């Protein structure tokens, strides 16, 4: 018997939970009904209403087009600013945390991350760095009115936002990730620090040095994580601090976009970054399979930096350290002139 649209939609949602009972409980809360009413919908005894279908697709970022037109060349994506308007830093952080929590519920999940810029989550290791990036995005991407004529300082994030950032970092470091970076991954942030100095956008120019110090500390953290093949909190590695696996690869020729792929035995999701830090989202199976094949091919053409490959790892991070030192020298020269 052919599967109905209702079967496909509910099956897609069930696959996102490690246990069926957890999915039923969440759906009961979402619909405001008893669990037996959810089971009737799962069996097909009760049809989903149009409002319920709409609620499911919005909550779980599903595309009805991908279910109806399985053979079409069209791929549907959700765009987070359309569903969650960013009016302040907390709006964006909560949206990312909600998506991250969904990913964390998936069994045996691997997150693939290719990026030509520092992946967003790593800024969260240092309040100074994530404050700086959120300030930039607030002024340029989100166009917050309250930042329009304001110079940068480290108090841009309020305490509630700091708590969200802590949760983001904790959840992300617990995920197993396979990441493909270029040695130029730090260039954009270094250029932004230098630009702020040159345009007198720091409230306190010495904050540029603080940011350079934190960039160096971040590189130190990456070096340790790559050496052990594990993510862990700031500081020296120990087994009791180890969290998710950290498989790091260097690739200088293929990286032209920032893309996240979530792969689990039960479902896959893809998150291309667009107008950074905003992102698209899709669970289109064909698109996810295509991107996963791309990752597998890219890895075979990349250099592993994790665990045993000490020579390549040292060269990679040493170049980053020289870039940071060169930026600091240019900042010193500029500030001495003024």
C-alpha positions, 0 to 999 in steps of 0.5 A: 500500500502506498504511503500517504502524505500523512505517513511520510510527514509523521515518519520523518518526524519520528525518525528524529527521536531516539525513541517513539515514546519521546516523539509521541509525548512531544507531539501530544504537547505540540497539538495539545492533545492526549497521547492516544490522539497522537497514536490515532494520527500515527495509525491514520485513524485520524487525519491531520488537519491543515493547521496541524500539518502547518504546525508540524512543518514549521516546528520541524522545518519540513518541506511538503514539496520534498515529500510530494515531488520526490522526483523533482529537481527542486530543493526546498529550504527554510531560511531562519530569518523568515521564521524567526525575525532577529530583533536582538542577539538573543533571537538569533542565539535561541534559534541556533540553540533550538536547531542544535537541540534537535540535532543532539537528540538524533542517535549516532549523529555526525556533523560535517562542517566545511568552512572558510571562516571560523565556525560560529560555535568556536567563538563561544569559547571566549566571550570577547570574540563572540561579543565582537562577532555579534556586534559586527553582525548586529550592525551589518546583517541585522541592522540593529538600530541601537548599534547604529552609532555605537563603538565596540566594547565588550558589554554588548552581550547581556547576562541571559545571552551569555547563558545561551552561549554557554549552552550552545558551546556545551551542546556543540562540544558534545557532538562528533564533528568532521571539519574541513578548514583552510589555513585562511579560516582566521583571516576574516576575523583578523581583518575585521579587528584591524579594520575597527582599529583603522576606522576608530570603531573601538571604544577602547583601542586596546581591546584590539590587543585583547581580541588578538590574544583571544584569537591566539588562545583559540588557536591553542585550543584547536591545536590541543583538540586536534592533537587528541581528536576530541573537543573539551573545555578550555585548558589542558586535555584530560580523559574526564573532560573529553566530549565529542570527537574532533576530526579535522582536515585541511583543504586549500582548494575545494572550500568555497562555502560554509556548509553544515551537514547533519548525518544520522541513521534516521535522518539527514539535514543540511545547513548552508550558511548564507549572509553569515551568520544566517543559514538555510535548512533542508532535510531533502534526502537527495540534497543531503546525500549529494552533500554527504558524497561531496564531503566524503570525496573532499576528505580523501583529497584533504590532509588529516590534522587530527591525532597522529599527523603532528607535522602537518598539524604544527605547520597548519597552526603555526601559520595561523599564529604568524598571521595573528602576530602580523596583525598585532604588529600592524595594529601597534604601528597604526596606534603608535601613529595616532 
